[in-house]
C-alpha cells in the first residue's frame, strides 16, 4: 500500500491557531470535515483505496491530524483515485476548486 498526503484543510482557507488550548480537538474535527468534503466532491473511495487521518509532524514542531489517501498501487482505479484526490480536492470549504471524480470504466469479462 502506498500513501499520499492530502493535507489537513482546504489549502486556500485560514488554518487553526495551534497555540489555542483546544487546538487538537478542533484540528481533528476540521480534518474529519475535510475528509467528508473530499468524499462529497471527489467521490467515495474505490475498493483498494481509503481516506484516513494520521498524525503528521508539521514544521518540525507541531503534530497535526492530516488526511492521507492510502491505496494499492497495483490497482489502476485505486491509483487514479488517489492521484485525482491529490490534484483536485477542494481548495475552499465551500468546495470551490474541486472537480468531480468520475471513476474509470473497467471492462467486464
Residue pairs with C-beta under 8 A, 6 or more apart in sequence:
1 70
1 71
1 72
1 73
2 70
2 71
2 72
2 73
2 82
3 68
3 69
3 70
3 71
4 68
4 69
4 71
4 82
4 83
4 85
4 86
5 56
5 66
5 67
5 68
6 34
6 38
6 51
6 66
6 67
6 68
6 69
6 85
6 86
6 89
7 34
7 66
7 67
7 89
8 15
8 27
8 30
8 31
8 34
8 56
8 64
8 65
8 66
8 67
9 15
9 16
9 30
9 31
9 34
10 34
10 37
10 89
10 90
10 91
10 92
10 93
10 97
11 91
12 91
12 92
12 97
13 91
13 92
13 93
16 23
16 26
16 27
16 30
17 23
18 27
18 62
18 64
20 26
27 64
27 65
28 53
28 65
31 53
31 64
31 65
31 66
31 67
32 53
33 93
34 67
35 51
35 53
35 67
37 89
37 90
37 93
37 95
38 51
38 67
38 85
38 89
38 90
39 45
39 51
40 95
41 88
41 89
41 90
41 95
41 98
41 99
41 100
41 101
42 81
42 84
42 85
42 88
42 89
42 98
42 100
42 101
43 81
43 100
43 101
43 102
43 103
45 51
45 69
45 78
45 81
46 75
46 77
46 78
46 81
46 103
47 75
47 77
47 78
48 71
48 72
48 75
48 77
48 78
49 69
49 70
49 71
49 72
49 75
49 77
49 78
49 79
49 81
49 82
50 69
50 70
50 71
51 67
51 68
51 69
51 85
52 67
52 68
52 70
53 65
53 66
53 67
53 68
54 65
54 66
54 68
55 63
55 64
55 65
55 66
56 63
56 64
56 65
56 66
57 63
58 64
69 81
69 82
69 85
69 86
71 78
71 79
71 81
71 82
72 78
72 79
73 79
76 104
77 103
77 104
77 106
80 104
81 101
81 103
84 101
85 101
88 98
88 99
88 101
89 97
89 98
90 96
90 97
90 98
91 97
91 98
